[in-house]
Each structure stands twice: as structure tokens, then as C-alpha cells.
Amino acid sequence: MKGKPMIVRISPSLLLAALVTSAASAQDEDRAPPPNARPLSEIIAMVEKRDGFRHIDEVAWDEDGFREVTYDTSDNAKVEIRQDPVAGDPG
């Protein structure tokens, strides 16, 4: 099959699992979410429902204990929002 491009398809579930795993491994122990925090998958699901959502670029913790979610929109804008890890509300 020389000369044919290889197309790789990644399922959304696999991508979310990789994102959760990489985010969890990057956290310091003192930066762990509070015990009553919503799972990261729920926070991501809330972001994915926003108007114009295209894909997640980055998830990180800020100094106030909020999750910072950076995503791209369908018109190629980059949006950064802060999500309360317990309530899931924008902070």
C-alpha cells in the first residue's frame, strides 16, 4: 500500500480519557480537586455544550482553585473560561 495516506480516527471517548489522564498526572497533590468536586468529564461536557464549541485545547488549574478550560470555536476563536470544580459554574 505504498503511496496511500494513512487516516487515523480517534474516538471522542478515547480523546477524553487521554485528556483526563494527562490532566490528572500533571496535578500536584496540593492542587487536587476538593473531595466534592464534579468529575472533569462533567466539566468538559458542560463546555462542549457551549455555542460554537469546536474542540478542547487545554485544561489546567489556576491559583484560585478553578479549572481553566481553553477551547476553540467553530469560527476559529480561542476561548478561555474558569469553571468552579464543585458547582461547575463559570468563575
NORVENPE-V595690 format. One record per pair of residues at least 24 apart in sequence whose ideal C-beta (glycine too) atoms are under 8 Angstrom apart, sorted by the first residue. I is the first residue (numbers start at 1). J is the second residue. If there is no record, write none. Layout:
i:I j:J
i:I j:J
//
This chain:
i:16 j:41
i:16 j:44
i:19 j:44
i:19 j:56
i:19 j:59
i:23 j:59
i:23 j:60
i:27 j:61
i:31 j:61
i:33 j:85
i:34 j:65
i:34 j:85
i:34 j:86
i:36 j:86
i:37 j:85
i:37 j:86
i:38 j:85
i:38 j:86
i:38 j:87
i:38 j:88
i:40 j:67
i:42 j:88
i:43 j:67
i:43 j:69
i:43 j:83
i:43 j:85
i:43 j:88
i:44 j:69
i:46 j:83
i:46 j:88
i:47 j:71
i:47 j:81
i:47 j:83
i:50 j:79
i:52 j:77
i:64 j:91
i:66 j:91
//
